[in-house]
Amino acid sequence: MIESTGLPQLLCSFLLPESQIGSSKWWKDVHAIGAPFIKVKNPQTSVVLFIWQDPHGTDEKSSIASVLLDVNSITDHHSWEPVCLHRISGTDVWFGQLTVDSKWRGSYSFIPIEENQLPDLVLQAGDGSREAQRAWWMSVAGNQIPDPLNPLPVLSSGWGISSPLHLPKAATELGWQEWDRGELNAISASRVNSIDWSSKELGNQRTAWLFSTATSDAPLVILLDGQKWGAPSGTLSVLQYLTDTSKIAPAHYLLVPSIDGLTRWKELSCHHPFWQSLLDELLPIVTSILAKDDCSATDFLVAGQSLGGLSALYAGITFPDVFSKVISLSGSFWWPDKDRMVDPDNVIASKPIPADSLAEQILNDRVSVSHLKVYQSVGTGEEDMCVYNEQTRQAIKGKGGCVRYEVFCGGHDWLSWRSGLIKGLLFLIPADMAD
């Protein structure tokens, strides 16, 4: 839970400015330092101090009644009693602190709300059901803002825009630390081919993107939820940097976007027509574009996260003649267990393998995985996802597939997945494979 120790005492412990709290000079000094503020508490944990300036002024002037603190996979947004910052009376200063594992990496944001949006008032006016709580949360999630004091690039997360939180012992982010420091060049739009994919099989249309760090025949890496991995995210710059510095092999990258939430749910839930149409309709277009530069795809790798992590493994299992390399990040291997979606908080460490799940199909020899080479990861903050991912790992390994499995200190979070993508590429297409 958030700790509400008095801010003056906290400032002393974090060695922050001693000028009058909330004054223009104080804010200028705080901005110069940057946030959040982190202090090592013991060998395992650190204290993180969050500070936010109310743009409307002091409590006498502002309509902001509360500020929710959303730290991905640490604070609980399924509760009527969410974690909140505290206002220093008579000032425009909101603050709060959390104790966090020193190896943690994740995203966070602030959600300012007005009095009529306070959870206790909404609870009293409604039926108090889980559905009502979720509806309330969705209604306020649109207020989400990143931390203006955080000097690092903002992130496009599942709910909106958030800020990165790196604890002192978090694993090194190869390539991404250079991006965050502003050391990598942005990729120009001229290097990215836009592809109009109008699918007769799926009955929809979307724009996919093709980007290459290779100038000859090379692997084709398919990135699901491709809209998240585009140039603004820094991904293409990081891929180019790691190729130039001989960390990963040159490759062609196909970014396949999700159209919307409902379509994504359908297409990435082990949906055979999606992959068949991708092979029959989209890949021939990609092949023709590469051929113009005298290039071709030597083999295929598919990468995804969450439902995309499930779909990536499904593609490798279902189309063994095409896909032999898979990156699955926080894969939704509970699928098709509908009970898990009804009550995701009912975490049971020894959950049985869901009927018809990929793990169950692998274990009962309904599909083969002996041809697969898989990078699979899941976060310590993902609760039952760890159970389902471990079951799937054991199934792949037990039936002859090659799998590298990592449990990272983080949650169901794009900040974690961007590191996982790079680790997967280092494993599956290392630079020396191009020699």
HUPE-V867609 format. One record per helix or strand. SS is the DSSP state (alpha for helix, beta for strand). FROM is the first residue (numbers start at 1). TO is the last residue. If there is no record, write none. Layout:
ss/from/to
SS/FROM/TO
SS/FROM/TO
This chain:
ss/from/to
beta/3/3
alpha/7/14
alpha/24/33
beta/37/40
beta/45/53
beta/64/71
beta/84/84
beta/86/87
beta/93/101
beta/105/114
alpha/115/117
alpha/119/125
alpha/130/141
beta/144/145
beta/155/156
beta/161/166
alpha/176/180
alpha/189/191
beta/192/199
beta/204/212
beta/218/224
alpha/226/228
alpha/231/233
alpha/235/244
beta/248/248
beta/251/256
alpha/261/267
alpha/272/292
beta/297/305
alpha/307/318
beta/323/329
alpha/338/342
alpha/358/363
beta/373/379
alpha/380/382
alpha/384/398
beta/402/408
alpha/414/428
beta/430/430
alpha/431/434
